[in-house]
Amino acid sequence: MLIDEFLPVYDVVERHQIDINAPVERVYTAVRTFDLSDSRVIRWLFLLRGLPALLISHDKLKERPSFTLDGLLKAGFILLGERPQQELLLGTVGQFWKLAGAPPQHLDVEEFRMFERPGYAKAVWSFSLSHPADNITRLATETRVYCLDSPSRRRFRLYWSFVGPFSGLTRKILLRGIKRKAETLRNVV
């Protein structure tokens, strides 16, 4: 799996899955076109996460953030790899524990692989699809974080003790939204 190629060692992991009554092609299309902002809860969680940065710098409100795959890529995530209708892997490097939301490092795939600067953490987010039964697709998401030094690990674990439950809630809502979308999509080739 791609996630094992990019981040085989990690400090934190979170996994969720859902069975969807739709063919894999339709589920993959829903994954590629998801919009996290369709959920009021997720919009509030992202607003709360970004609030300290907004209080420090008012010009961050110039443009409403996009919570689609393309929006995530523009915001600093990297498409690390993709096997259509099987898996998709996003990655980012940052100092996630910083109150003002330190901007992510804008890297390409190879720079992500080689990044080892102390004071940062690497995160990957995978979507994988399998076929456990006829017309059922199992969609799984896994998030891994690896901190690049001991001080970062301590900071991240403290941060994660507060943010982790909300991260899990976000992924559960996301999976339910993708399920709804995939089960209602029609005529997808």
Buried (B, 14 or more C-beta within 10 A) or exposed (E): EBBEEBBEEBBBEBEBBBEBEBBBBBBBBBBBEBBBBBBEEBBEBBEEBBEEBBEEEEEBEEEEBBBBBEBBBEBBBBEBBBEEBBBBBBBBBBBBBEEBBBEBBEBEBEEBBEBEEEEBBBBBBBBBBBEEEEEBBBBBBBBBBBBBBEEBBEBBBEBBEEBBEBBBBBBEBBBEBBBEBBEEBEEEE
